[in-house]
Amino acid sequence: MMQSYTIRLSGAVVRNPQVRLAAPVSVSFPADEHIAIVGPNGAGKTLLVDMLTGKYPLKEGSLDYDFSPSVSPMVYDNIKYIAFRDTYGSADANYYYQQRWNTHDQEDVPSVREMLGEVKDEALRQDLFDLFHLEPMLDKPMILLSSGELRKFQLAKALLTSPRILIMDNPFIGLDAQTRELLNKLLEDLSKRSAVQLVLVLSMMDDIPAYINKVLPVANLTVGQMMERDPYLAIFRNSDVPVPEDLQQRIISLPYENTNYVSDEVVKLNKVSIRYGDRTILKELDWTVMRGQKWALGGENGAGKSTLLSLVCADNPQSYACDISLFGRKRGTGESIWEIKKHIGYVSPEMHRAYLKNLPTIEIVASGLHDSIGLYKRPKPEQMSICEWWMDVFGISSLKDKPFLQLSSGEQRLALLARAFVKDPELLILDEPLHGLDTYNRRRVKKIIEAFCRRRDKTLIMVTHYEEELPATITDRLYLRRNR
């Protein structure tokens, strides 16, 4: 019997040189196989997906589809693509960074129920609602969803349309361990229903689920040969690239600026409660972070981790009604928000989602010196050299003149991390910092965080859903439970 293919690219080159891969692409997707597209940050994985979905017209070569047994020949009906950048990027140009916490700006925002729309397959709907616990989310405005809840919504919405091919960009990012396990189980179940072909786009190249049969590597803007999963993993695990030896020492040896507060208490929350309408996010929370402590902040999706961090960073308008002290000063006693922010380095999925500034990447990094979203003050030459130094530490110095929105989502994350470190902050707040990073960059960034924590009097608060991402320097833990 002849092998049938859902998608075939033959000698394909897109017309627009700005979104072109380095070599013509010839690849066929066997109809009965589930495939992982893997490669490091900036390799060209998203450009390949854009070709597969017909986003850009071709200059040469061909793109053919066979969606049978689906009755519709339309790409829109048959291929659903859920992208990490849709969760955090330009799909939502009206979003601004603090909007999630400004409730008066939410009147016109549609609810989850409205966005899900009509559902034809009642049994599938029930399965998905049970799996993702969607019922309690239905009447929530979209803007109030945590990053993990947003991911569940997107997956449910795509799966409800019963596509022939489901392409997912890093689907496990931002999900708590229990939901990751459930999603993996759901995808495994889906993989056994012959109707849907799964294509996962993965940056963690050593973490390919067992229900994936074939792997398509992409590197240096070039698409490699499709191969079986197990041989690929064996080759990948034997080609480990070490992180530079001197990286940690460079960070530990940085000179200190004498701009620190001298308070022993860095953060103090006294019976802090946050409510949105009838929903309680945080309830009478007492929490003290002392100078030099390294905290791991945990909790399931929607438990209030990002809300808690928005209070500490003074991005949440409710923070002024709460009993909060930072660096020994009670909030609302006269110091400006910028005075506080001078001492805090911060990165989060919300910030990534709001960063739609198409400035040269070094200017994005430099904006961390003054905590503006764009760059409002021209940095001095010596400040620019600090920015270049941190970009080199994060391995992205070659991207300094490239417009930020032309970077891959992983490269953008590295730039926003450099932005958080650039002023050598006393308090470093990292909300899922390794989101979307490839296997090598995860190791590199973890080493950078560990080295930074070994500097004198540095305080860390870090959120992650992966225990192995936490630096060895963690001293304390806080686990938030959802107030149902």
VOPAGU-2260 file (C-alpha; in pm, 1 decimal, decimal comma):
REM VOPAGU-2260
SITE   aa  ch    i         X         Y         Z
SITE  MET   A    0       0,0       0,0       0,0
SITE  MET   A    1     126,4     347,1     -88,0
SITE  GLN   A    2     223,2     574,5     200,4
SITE  SER   A    3     -10,0     876,0     218,9
SITE  TYR   A    4      96,2    1220,0     341,9
SITE  THR   A    5    -105,2    1501,9     500,9
SITE  ILE   A    6     144,9    1777,8     409,5
SITE  ARG   A    7     418,1    1775,2     144,2
SITE  LEU   A    8     668,3    2053,5      82,3
SITE  SER   A    9     892,5    2011,9    -219,8
SITE  GLY   A   10    1183,3    2251,2    -287,0
SITE  ALA   A   11     977,7    2520,5    -115,3
SITE  VAL   A   12    1110,3    2876,3     -77,2
SITE  VAL   A   13     884,3    3156,2      49,0
SITE  ARG   A   14     862,9    3479,7    -145,7
SITE  ASN   A   15     937,6    3718,2     143,6
SITE  PRO   A   16    1314,3    3707,7     219,9
SITE  GLN   A   17    1254,9    3825,9     579,4
SITE  VAL   A   18    1076,2    3504,1     673,2
SITE  ARG   A   19    1278,0    3269,4     451,9
SITE  LEU   A   20    1469,2    2966,1     574,3
SITE  ALA   A   21    1833,4    2924,2     469,3
SITE  ALA   A   22    1768,6    2639,6     221,8
SITE  PRO   A   23    1470,3    2516,1      17,6
SITE  VAL   A   24    1247,3    2283,9     220,0
SITE  SER   A   25    1147,4    1933,9     110,1
SITE  VAL   A   26     961,5    1734,3     373,7
SITE  SER   A   27     656,6    1505,2     384,7
SITE  PHE   A   28     438,3    1435,0     688,6
SITE  PRO   A   29     320,5    1070,2     687,5
SITE  ALA   A   30     -56,4    1065,7     750,8
SITE  ASP   A   31     -42,6     806,7    1027,6
SITE  GLU   A   32     253,0     943,9    1226,6
SITE  HIS   A   33     270,6    1195,8    1511,5
SITE  ILE   A   34     563,1    1431,7    1470,0
SITE  ALA   A   35     781,3    1658,8    1684,9
SITE  ILE   A   36     954,1    1958,0    1523,7
SITE  VAL   A   37    1255,0    2024,5    1746,2
SITE  GLY   A   38    1541,5    2271,7    1755,4
SITE  PRO   A   39    1716,9    2536,4    1961,3
SITE  ASN   A   40    1583,3    2889,2    2018,9
SITE  GLY   A   41    1598,1    3087,9    1696,4
SITE  ALA   A   42    1649,8    2777,1    1478,1
SITE  GLY   A   43    1356,4    2852,5    1247,2
SITE  LYS   A   44    1089,3    2613,9    1385,6
SITE  THR   A   45     813,5    2876,9    1370,5
SITE  LEU   A   46     913,6    2979,4    1016,6
SITE  LEU   A   47     875,1    2614,2     914,1
SITE  VAL   A   48     529,1    2593,4    1076,3
SITE  ASP   A   49     429,2    2913,6     895,3
SITE  MET   A   50     527,6    2741,4     567,5
SITE  LEU   A   51     335,1    2422,9     656,3
SITE  THR   A   52      18,6    2622,2     726,4
SITE  GLY   A   53      53,3    2822,1     402,8
SITE  LYS   A   54      92,5    3152,1     584,4
SITE  TYR   A   55     338,5    3289,5     325,8
SITE  PRO   A   56     313,0    3250,4     -53,4
SITE  LEU   A   57     591,7    3048,6    -217,5
SITE  LYS   A   58     843,6    3189,0    -466,1
SITE  GLU   A   59     938,3    2841,0    -582,2
SITE  GLY   A   60     859,5    2477,8    -506,0
SITE  SER   A   61     523,2    2336,8    -400,1
SITE  LEU   A   62     301,8    2276,8     -96,1
SITE  ASP   A   63      36,3    2002,4    -115,2
SITE  TYR   A   64    -220,6    1877,6     135,5
SITE  ASP   A   65    -426,0    1561,2     169,7
SITE  PHE   A   66    -662,3    1594,9     466,1
SITE  SER   A   67    -861,6    1275,4     406,6
SITE  PRO   A   68   -1072,3    1137,2     571,6
SITE  SER   A   69   -1176,5    1498,6     646,2
SITE  VAL   A   70   -1450,8    1616,0     408,6
SITE  SER   A   71   -1333,2    1978,4     392,3
SITE  PRO   A   72   -1030,8    2058,3     170,9
SITE  MET   A   73    -973,6    2393,2     349,7
SITE  VAL   A   74    -652,5    2449,2     547,3
SITE  TYR   A   75    -844,2    2660,5     800,1
SITE  ASP   A   76   -1079,5    2371,5     884,1
SITE  ASN   A   77    -808,9    2107,3     903,4
SITE  ILE   A   78    -500,2    2261,8    1061,9
SITE  LYS   A   79    -522,5    2427,2    1403,1
SITE  TYR   A   80    -206,8    2592,4    1531,7
SITE  ILE   A   81    -169,3    2694,2    1896,8
SITE  ALA   A   82     137,8    2909,1    1942,0
SITE  PHE   A   83     321,1    3014,8    2255,4
SITE  ARG   A   84     344,6    3361,6    2098,7
SITE  ASP   A   85     -37,0    3379,0    2082,6
SITE  THR   A   86     -45,7    3337,3    2457,0
SITE  TYR   A   87     209,6    3611,4    2514,4
SITE  GLY   A   88     245,8    3800,8    2193,0
SITE  SER   A   89     105,4    4008,2    1914,7
SITE  ALA   A   90    -228,7    3828,5    1889,1
SITE  ASP   A   91    -352,5    4071,8    2148,6
SITE  ALA   A   92    -235,2    4419,8    2060,6
SITE  ASN   A   93    -487,8    4581,7    2296,5
SITE  TYR   A   94    -334,0    4412,1    2597,4
SITE  TYR   A   95    -112,2    4619,2    2819,3
SITE  TYR   A   96     103,9    4496,5    3100,0
SITE  GLN   A   97     -92,5    4587,3    3415,0
SITE  GLN   A   98    -435,8    4533,4    3256,6
SITE  ARG   A   99    -484,5    4195,7    3418,8
SITE  TRP   A  100    -488,4    4364,4    3759,3
SITE  ASN   A  101    -687,7    4675,8    3665,6
SITE  THR   A  102   -1044,4    4550,8    3700,3
SITE  HIS   A  103   -1212,4    4869,4    3578,5
SITE  ASP   A  104   -1052,2    4811,7    3236,2
SITE  GLN   A  105   -1221,9    4478,5    3196,4
SITE  GLU   A  106   -1583,6    4563,4    3121,3
SITE  ASP   A  107   -1550,9    4505,6    2746,0
SITE  VAL   A  108   -1340,3    4190,7    2776,4
SITE  PRO   A  109   -1523,3    3874,5    2660,6
SITE  SER   A  110   -1566,7    3581,6    2899,5
SITE  VAL   A  111   -1424,8    3233,5    2846,4
SITE  ARG   A  112   -1776,7    3107,2    2763,9
SITE  GLU   A  113   -1819,5    3369,6    2489,5
SITE  MET   A  114   -1477,9    3293,4    2341,0
SITE  LEU   A  115   -1542,1    2916,3    2329,7
SITE  GLY   A  116   -1850,7    2971,0    2114,8
SITE  GLU   A  117   -2085,8    2701,5    1988,1
SITE  VAL   A  118   -1982,6    2339,6    2043,4
SITE  LYS   A  119   -2107,1    2061,2    1813,6
SITE  ASP   A  120   -1961,0    1747,9    1974,2
SITE  GLU   A  121   -2121,0    1726,3    2319,8
SITE  ALA   A  122   -1921,7    1418,9    2433,9
SITE  LEU   A  123   -1588,3    1577,2    2338,8
SITE  ARG   A  124   -1695,5    1900,0    2509,9
SITE  GLN   A  125   -1766,4    1712,7    2833,7
SITE  ASP   A  126   -1430,9    1528,4    2815,5
SITE  LEU   A  127   -1239,4    1851,8    2766,2
SITE  PHE   A  128   -1431,8    2042,7    3031,4
SITE  ASP   A  129   -1359,7    1764,5    3282,5
SITE  LEU   A  130    -995,2    1738,6    3184,4
SITE  PHE   A  131    -918,5    2108,9    3205,8
SITE  HIS   A  132   -1165,2    2196,5    3486,6
SITE  LEU   A  133   -1317,7    2456,3    3257,0
SITE  GLU   A  134   -1654,8    2493,1    3434,9
SITE  PRO   A  135   -1527,5    2732,2    3707,5
SITE  MET   A  136   -1350,7    2941,2    3439,1
SITE  LEU   A  137   -1648,0    2989,8    3204,5
SITE  ASP   A  138   -1767,7    3324,8    3338,1
SITE  LYS   A  139   -1421,8    3468,5    3397,0
SITE  PRO   A  140   -1317,0    3757,3    3171,5
SITE  MET   A  141   -1036,4    3635,4    2941,7
SITE  ILE   A  142    -796,1    3894,6    3079,4
SITE  LEU   A  143    -817,9    3747,0    3431,1
SITE  LEU   A  144    -690,7    3404,8    3326,6
SITE  SER   A  145    -351,5    3306,2    3461,4
SITE  SER   A  146     -97,4    3201,0    3198,1
SITE  GLY   A  147    -169,2    2834,1    3270,1
SITE  GLU   A  148    -546,2    2883,8    3252,7
SITE  LEU   A  149    -504,8    3065,7    2921,8
SITE  ARG   A  150    -318,3    2764,6    2784,2
SITE  LYS   A  151    -598,1    2527,7    2892,6
SITE  PHE   A  152    -855,7    2751,2    2724,4
SITE  GLN   A  153    -659,5    2761,4    2397,3
SITE  LEU   A  154    -614,8    2385,1    2385,4
SITE  ALA   A  155    -980,8    2320,9    2459,3
SITE  LYS   A  156   -1092,4    2572,7    2194,2
SITE  ALA   A  157    -868,9    2414,8    1928,5
SITE  LEU   A  158    -962,5    2055,9    2014,6
SITE  LEU   A  159   -1336,1    2134,6    2009,6
SITE  THR   A  160   -1310,9    2204,4    1634,4
SITE  SER   A  161   -1189,0    1842,5    1574,4
SITE  PRO   A  162    -901,6    1937,8    1338,6
SITE  ARG   A  163    -722,3    1684,7    1112,7
SITE  ILE   A  164    -384,2    1823,0    1218,6
SITE  LEU   A  165    -318,9    1989,7    1553,9
SITE  ILE   A  166      10,8    2182,1    1570,2
SITE  MET   A  167     110,5    2292,4    1921,1
SITE  ASP   A  168     403,7    2513,6    2008,8
SITE  ASN   A  169     551,9    2406,7    2345,2
SITE  PRO   A  170     214,3    2291,1    2482,5
SITE  PHE   A  171     342,5    2201,1    2830,3
SITE  ILE   A  172     486,9    2543,1    2913,2
SITE  GLY   A  173     328,2    2721,7    3207,0
SITE  LEU   A  174     119,3    2426,7    3322,9
SITE  ASP   A  175     143,6    2288,2    3675,3
SITE  ALA   A  176     267,0    1929,3    3712,3
SITE  GLN   A  177     -78,7    1778,3    3751,6
SITE  THR   A  178    -217,2    1954,1    3443,4
SITE  ARG   A  179      93,9    1860,8    3240,8
SITE  GLU   A  180      34,9    1498,4    3327,3
SITE  LEU   A  181    -334,1    1525,0    3234,1
SITE  LEU   A  182    -253,7    1700,5    2906,5
SITE  ASN   A  183       4,6    1435,7    2819,8
SITE  LYS   A  184    -256,2    1168,6    2884,6
SITE  LEU   A  185    -512,0    1355,6    2670,7
SITE  LEU   A  186    -265,6    1390,1    2380,9
SITE  GLU   A  187    -175,8    1022,3    2412,6
SITE  ASP   A  188    -545,8     933,8    2393,6
SITE  LEU   A  189    -587,2    1166,4    2094,4
SITE  SER   A  190    -287,5    1005,0    1923,6
SITE  LYS   A  191    -470,3     672,5    1929,9
SITE  ARG   A  192    -780,6     819,5    1764,0
SITE  SER   A  193    -673,7     805,3    1401,4
SITE  ALA   A  194    -863,7    1121,3    1307,8
SITE  VAL   A  195    -613,3    1376,1    1443,4
SITE  GLN   A  196    -243,7    1405,5    1362,5
SITE  LEU   A  197     -38,4    1567,8    1637,3
SITE  VAL   A  198     256,5    1793,3    1556,0
SITE  LEU   A  199     441,5    1926,1    1861,8
SITE  VAL   A  200     693,7    2210,3    1825,6
SITE  LEU   A  201     941,5    2163,5    2110,7
SITE  SER   A  202    1234,3    2366,6    2243,2
SITE  MET   A  203    1320,7    2109,8    2510,5
SITE  MET   A  204    1477,2    1870,0    2267,7
SITE  ASP   A  205    1532,8    1586,2    2514,7
SITE  ASP   A  206    1173,1    1575,1    2635,5
SITE  ILE   A  207     972,9    1415,4    2353,9
SITE  PRO   A  208     659,8    1222,2    2459,9
SITE  ALA   A  209     645,5     850,6    2378,1
SITE  TYR   A  210     339,4     882,9    2151,4
SITE  ILE   A  211     547,5    1086,4    1903,8
SITE  ASN   A  212     685,0     856,4    1631,6
SITE  LYS   A  213     894,7    1089,7    1419,1
SITE  VAL   A  214    1124,8    1385,2    1486,2
SITE  LEU   A  215    1204,0    1665,8    1241,5
SITE  PRO   A  216    1513,6    1861,5    1355,1
SITE  VAL   A  217    1555,7    2227,8    1259,1
SITE  ALA   A  218    1884,3    2412,5    1316,5
SITE  ASN   A  219    2044,2    2729,4    1176,6
SITE  LEU   A  220    1734,5    2805,2     967,0
SITE  THR   A  221    1768,3    2467,7     792,6
SITE  VAL   A  222    1523,8    2176,1     806,9
SITE  GLY   A  223    1696,0    1840,2     859,2
SITE  GLN   A  224    1588,5    1485,2     776,3
SITE  MET   A  225    1286,3    1337,8     951,6
SITE  MET   A  226    1390,9    1045,2    1171,0
SITE  GLU   A  227    1252,6     794,7    1421,5
SITE  ARG   A  228    1217,0     922,4    1779,7
SITE  ASP   A  229    1454,6     683,7    1960,4
SITE  PRO   A  230    1758,4     719,7    1728,0
SITE  TYR   A  231    1709,4    1098,2    1739,5
SITE  LEU   A  232    1711,0    1101,9    2121,5
SITE  ALA   A  233    2023,5     884,1    2133,3
SITE  ILE   A  234    2208,6    1124,3    1900,5
SITE  PHE   A  235    2084,9    1433,0    2087,2
SITE  ARG   A  236    2183,5    1303,3    2431,1
SITE  ASN   A  237    2534,1    1225,5    2308,8
SITE  SER   A  238    2592,1    1571,1    2162,1
SITE  ASP   A  239    2568,6    1776,3    2478,6
SITE  VAL   A  240    2711,1    2130,2    2452,1
SITE  PRO   A  241    2870,9    2247,5    2779,7
SITE  VAL   A  242    2793,1    2592,0    2927,5
SITE  PRO   A  243    3112,2    2812,6    2930,6
SITE  GLU   A  244    3327,1    2733,7    3236,8
SITE  ASP   A  245    3390,3    3094,7    3338,1
SITE  LEU   A  246    3027,2    3208,5    3313,8
SITE  GLN   A  247    2944,4    3183,8    3684,7
SITE  GLN   A  248    3271,8    3336,8    3798,8
SITE  ARG   A  249    3216,2    3641,2    3574,1
SITE  ILE   A  250    2885,5    3709,9    3752,4
SITE  ILE   A  251    3015,0    3642,0    4104,6
SITE  SER   A  252    3310,8    3878,1    4041,7
SITE  LEU   A  253    3098,1    4175,2    3931,0
SITE  PRO   A  254    3179,1    4491,6    4131,9
SITE  TYR   A  255    2906,7    4613,3    4369,7
SITE  GLU   A  256    2735,7    4949,6    4333,3
SITE  ASN   A  257    2658,8    5109,9    4670,4
SITE  THR   A  258    2293,3    5174,9    4600,8
SITE  ASN   A  259    2143,5    4910,4    4827,0
SITE  TYR   A  260    1888,3    4956,1    5098,9
SITE  VAL   A  261    2010,5    4833,7    5435,9
SITE  SER   A  262    1680,6    4686,7    5556,7
SITE  ASP   A  263    1683,1    4325,1    5676,6
SITE  GLU   A  264    1321,7    4283,3    5567,2
SITE  VAL   A  265    1286,5    4292,4    5189,8
SITE  VAL   A  266     915,5    4205,2    5160,0
SITE  LYS   A  267     654,8    4198,5    5435,8
SITE  LEU   A  268     287,5    4121,8    5370,6
SITE  ASN   A  269      50,9    4154,0    5664,4
SITE  LYS   A  270    -286,8    3974,0    5627,1
SITE  VAL   A  271    -309,6    4061,9    5258,0
SITE  SER   A  272    -630,7    3969,0    5073,3
SITE  ILE   A  273    -706,8    4022,2    4704,6
SITE  ARG   A  274   -1055,1    3982,3    4560,4
SITE  TYR   A  275   -1200,9    4032,8    4214,3
SITE  GLY   A  276   -1580,0    4048,4    4243,5
SITE  ASP   A  277   -1679,0    3735,4    4431,2
SITE  ARG   A  278   -1348,2    3558,9    4364,7
SITE  THR   A  279   -1085,7    3554,7    4638,3
SITE  ILE   A  280    -735,8    3515,7    4496,8
SITE  LEU   A  281    -530,1    3569,4    4814,2
SITE  LYS   A  282    -676,2    3536,2    5162,1
SITE  GLU   A  283    -513,7    3694,3    5470,3
SITE  LEU   A  284    -163,6    3611,1    5355,0
SITE  ASP   A  285     124,6    3679,5    5594,5
SITE  TRP   A  286     465,3    3653,8    5432,0
SITE  THR   A  287     806,8    3794,5    5518,0
SITE  VAL   A  288    1109,9    3772,4    5289,5
SITE  MET   A  289    1440,3    3854,5    5461,3
SITE  ARG   A  290    1747,8    3990,4    5287,4
SITE  GLY   A  291    1954,6    3713,3    5130,2
SITE  GLN   A  292    1674,7    3454,4    5131,6
SITE  LYS   A  293    1601,3    3259,9    4813,5
SITE  TRP   A  294    1231,7    3169,4    4788,7
SITE  ALA   A  295    1060,8    2915,5    4563,2
SITE  LEU   A  296     697,7    3021,2    4512,5
SITE  GLY   A  297     472,9    2732,9    4407,7
SITE  GLY   A  298     106,1    2654,2    4350,8
SITE  GLU   A  299    -129,6    2520,4    4086,3
SITE  ASN   A  300    -246,1    2729,8    3789,7
SITE  GLY   A  301    -473,6    3012,9    3907,1
SITE  ALA   A  302    -362,1    2994,3    4272,8
SITE  GLY   A  303    -247,7    3358,5    4271,5
SITE  LYS   A  304     130,7    3338,2    4224,7
SITE  SER   A  305     151,7    3607,0    3955,7
SITE  THR   A  306     -99,3    3823,6    4146,6
SITE  LEU   A  307     120,2    3800,9    4457,0
SITE  LEU   A  308     427,3    3904,5    4256,5
SITE  SER   A  309     235,0    4194,9    4098,7
SITE  LEU   A  310     174,0    4325,7    4453,3
SITE  VAL   A  311     542,8    4306,5    4541,3
SITE  CYS   A  312     638,3    4482,3    4216,6
SITE  ALA   A  313     378,8    4756,0    4272,7
SITE  ASP   A  314     206,7    4675,9    3941,5
SITE  ASN   A  315    -123,8    4584,6    4102,7
SITE  PRO   A  316    -347,4    4881,5    4195,2
SITE  GLN   A  317    -482,8    4685,0    4492,7
SITE  SER   A  318    -133,8    4689,6    4644,6
SITE  TYR   A  319    -196,6    5038,2    4782,4
SITE  ALA   A  320    -494,1    4917,6    4988,9
SITE  CYS   A  321    -287,1    4634,0    5138,9
SITE  ASP   A  322     -48,5    4630,5    5433,3
SITE  ILE   A  323     277,2    4576,4    5243,6
SITE  SER   A  324     630,5    4689,1    5325,7
SITE  LEU   A  325     920,4    4672,6    5082,6
SITE  PHE   A  326    1280,1    4716,2    5190,4
SITE  GLY   A  327    1151,1    4814,4    5535,5
SITE  ARG   A  328     927,2    5094,9    5406,7
SITE  LYS   A  329     550,5    5066,6    5430,0
SITE  ARG   A  330     382,7    5105,6    5090,5
SITE  GLY   A  331     211,2    5439,8    5047,9
SITE  THR   A  332     436,8    5636,5    5285,8
SITE  GLY   A  333     574,5    5868,4    5021,8
SITE  GLU   A  334     833,7    5676,0    4822,9
SITE  SER   A  335     759,3    5660,6    4451,5
SITE  ILE   A  336     692,8    5336,7    4270,6
SITE  TRP   A  337    1007,9    5401,6    4064,1
SITE  GLU   A  338    1216,8    5434,6    4378,6
SITE  ILE   A  339    1109,7    5081,0    4473,7
SITE  LYS   A  340    1148,7    4938,8    4123,7
SITE  LYS   A  341    1508,7    5059,2    4108,3
SITE  HIS   A  342    1597,0    4772,7    4338,9
SITE  ILE   A  343    1389,2    4498,7    4173,0
SITE  GLY   A  344    1464,9    4293,3    3861,9
SITE  TYR   A  345    1157,9    4117,9    3723,5
SITE  VAL   A  346    1053,4    3891,0    3437,9
SITE  SER   A  347     720,3    3713,4    3387,2
SITE  PRO   A  348     490,4    3566,2    3121,0
SITE  GLU   A  349     263,9    3874,4    3159,0
SITE  MET   A  350     553,2    4105,5    3084,7
SITE  HIS   A  351     648,7    3895,7    2780,8
SITE  ARG   A  352     291,9    3914,4    2654,5
SITE  ALA   A  353     286,9    4294,9    2685,1
SITE  TYR   A  354     622,1    4354,4    2517,3
SITE  LEU   A  355     518,9    4461,8    2170,4
SITE  LYS   A  356     792,6    4720,3    2123,6
SITE  ASN   A  357     985,9    4665,9    1803,4
SITE  LEU   A  358    1303,1    4837,9    1922,2
SITE  PRO   A  359    1655,9    4703,8    1872,9
SITE  THR   A  360    1701,9    4429,7    2132,4
SITE  ILE   A  361    1976,0    4615,4    2320,5
SITE  GLU   A  362    1728,0    4899,3    2384,7
SITE  ILE   A  363    1481,9    4649,0    2531,9
SITE  VAL   A  364    1759,3    4527,9    2765,6
SITE  ALA   A  365    1856,1    4888,6    2848,6
SITE  SER   A  366    1494,8    4972,3    2939,8
SITE  GLY   A  367    1550,5    4757,1    3250,5
SITE  LEU   A  368    1780,3    5027,4    3387,1
SITE  HIS   A  369    1480,6    5260,5    3429,0
SITE  ASP   A  370    1192,3    5009,3    3433,1
SITE  SER   A  371    1016,6    5157,2    3137,2
SITE  ILE   A  372     847,4    4930,2    2882,9
SITE  GLY   A  373    1006,5    5127,4    2600,1
SITE  LEU   A  374    1326,5    5326,2    2624,2
SITE  TYR   A  375    1251,3    5679,9    2736,3
SITE  LYS   A  376    1595,1    5786,8    2856,9
SITE  ARG   A  377    1901,7    5738,9    2642,6
SITE  PRO   A  378    2145,2    5529,6    2848,0
SITE  LYS   A  379    2497,2    5660,6    2895,9
SITE  PRO   A  380    2775,8    5479,0    2705,9
SITE  GLU   A  381    2893,5    5300,6    3023,0
SITE  GLN   A  382    2536,2    5181,5    3083,4
SITE  MET   A  383    2518,5    5049,3    2726,5
SITE  SER   A  384    2835,7    4850,3    2787,6
SITE  ILE   A  385    2669,3    4692,3    3095,3
SITE  CYS   A  386    2376,8    4593,3    2871,6
SITE  GLU   A  387    2615,9    4439,0    2619,6
SITE  TRP   A  388    2791,5    4253,3    2902,3
SITE  TRP   A  389    2465,7    4095,4    3022,8
SITE  MET   A  390    2358,5    4012,1    2666,9
SITE  ASP   A  391    2689,2    3829,1    2629,0
SITE  VAL   A  392    2628,2    3642,5    2958,1
SITE  PHE   A  393    2290,8    3526,1    2822,7
SITE  GLY   A  394    2449,7    3429,8    2488,8
SITE  ILE   A  395    2257,1    3683,0    2277,7
SITE  SER   A  396    2513,6    3956,4    2205,8
SITE  SER   A  397    2480,1    3889,3    1830,4
SITE  LEU   A  398    2111,9    3994,4    1850,8
SITE  LYS   A  399    2170,1    4341,4    1994,9
SITE  ASP   A  400    2072,2    4535,7    1680,4
SITE  LYS   A  401    1794,6    4297,9    1570,1
SITE  PRO   A  402    1438,3    4430,4    1622,8
SITE  PHE   A  403    1287,5    4261,5    1928,2
SITE  LEU   A  404     971,4    4138,7    1751,8
SITE  GLN   A  405    1182,7    3959,8    1489,3
SITE  LEU   A  406    1338,4    3737,8    1756,6
SITE  SER   A  407    1198,5    3392,0    1828,0
SITE  SER   A  408     997,6    3369,9    2152,0
SITE  GLY   A  409    1291,8    3193,2    2322,1
SITE  GLU   A  410    1533,0    3468,9    2215,0
SITE  GLN   A  411    1284,2    3730,2    2339,4
SITE  ARG   A  412    1275,5    3554,6    2676,1
SITE  LEU   A  413    1659,5    3566,2    2699,5
SITE  ALA   A  414    1649,6    3940,5    2621,3
SITE  LEU   A  415    1386,1    4003,5    2891,8
SITE  LEU   A  416    1599,0    3803,3    3137,7
SITE  ALA   A  417    1902,8    4017,7    3054,7
SITE  ARG   A  418    1675,7    4320,0    3113,4
SITE  ALA   A  419    1590,8    4190,1    3463,4
SITE  PHE   A  420    1957,4    4144,5    3561,3
SITE  VAL   A  421    2098,7    4457,6    3402,4
SITE  LYS   A  422    2083,1    4680,1    3711,5
SITE  ASP   A  423    2224,6    4409,5    3943,2
SITE  PRO   A  424    1902,8    4422,9    4150,6
SITE  GLU   A  425    1880,7    4351,6    4521,9
SITE  LEU   A  426    1555,9    4161,2    4475,5
SITE  LEU   A  427    1524,4    3935,4    4171,7
SITE  ILE   A  428    1171,0    3816,1    4089,5
SITE  LEU   A  429    1157,6    3545,1    3825,0
SITE  ASP   A  430     814,0    3417,4    3723,2
SITE  GLU   A  431     872,4    3103,7    3512,2
SITE  PRO   A  432    1201,2    3237,8    3372,8
SITE  LEU   A  433    1287,5    2928,7    3165,8
SITE  HIS   A  434     959,3    2935,0    2970,5
SITE  GLY   A  435    1018,9    2843,1    2607,2
SITE  LEU   A  436    1396,4    2804,7    2638,9
SITE  ASP   A  437    1574,4    2516,6    2467,6
SITE  THR   A  438    1761,9    2247,1    2658,7
SITE  TYR   A  439    2099,0    2425,0    2641,1
SITE  ASN   A  440    1964,8    2771,1    2734,4
SITE  ARG   A  441    1773,4    2628,4    3030,3
SITE  ARG   A  442    2100,8    2494,4    3170,2
SITE  ARG   A  443    2279,4    2820,0    3095,5
SITE  VAL   A  444    2014,3    3042,4    3256,9
SITE  LYS   A  445    1990,1    2817,5    3563,2
SITE  LYS   A  446    2367,7    2859,2    3611,4
SITE  ILE   A  447    2334,4    3238,2    3572,3
SITE  ILE   A  448    2060,5    3248,8    3838,2
SITE  GLU   A  449    2268,6    3033,2    4074,4
SITE  ALA   A  450    2577,0    3252,3    4029,5
SITE  PHE   A  451    2373,5    3570,0    4082,2
SITE  CYS   A  452    2231,6    3426,0    4404,7
SITE  ARG   A  453    2583,9    3374,7    4534,5
SITE  ARG   A  454    2644,4    3749,6    4525,2
SITE  ARG   A  455    2627,2    3930,5    4859,1
SITE  ASP   A  456    2280,6    4016,0    5000,8
SITE  LYS   A  457    2087,4    3913,0    4690,4
SITE  THR   A  458    1725,8    3805,2    4746,2
SITE  LEU   A  459    1536,2    3579,4    4504,7
SITE  ILE   A  460    1168,3    3493,1    4456,8
SITE  MET   A  461    1121,8    3236,7    4179,2
SITE  VAL   A  462     811,2    3068,2    4038,8
SITE  THR   A  463     834,4    2749,3    3835,9
SITE  HIS   A  464     625,6    2438,2    3781,6
SITE  TYR   A  465     940,7    2228,0    3730,2
SITE  GLU   A  466    1130,8    2135,7    4047,0
SITE  GLU   A  467    1451,9    2074,4    3847,9
SITE  GLU   A  468    1454,4    2437,4    3727,4
SITE  LEU   A  469    1508,1    2574,2    4078,8
SITE  PRO   A  470    1864,6    2677,9    4162,9
SITE  ALA   A  471    2046,5    2483,5    4434,3
SITE  THR   A  472    2056,9    2805,5    4638,8
SITE  ILE   A  473    1682,8    2795,8    4738,0
SITE  THR   A  474    1644,8    2847,5    5115,9
SITE  ASP   A  475    1264,9    2881,6    5166,0
SITE  ARG   A  476     935,0    2782,9    5006,5
SITE  LEU   A  477     580,6    2920,0    4988,3
SITE  TYR   A  478     305,2    2710,2    4827,5
SITE  LEU   A  479     -23,6    2882,5    4740,9
SITE  ARG   A  480    -347,3    2684,8    4730,1
SITE  ARG   A  481    -637,8    2801,5    4520,3
SITE  ASN   A  482    -923,4    2953,5    4724,8
SITE  ARG   A  483   -1208,6    2763,6    4566,5
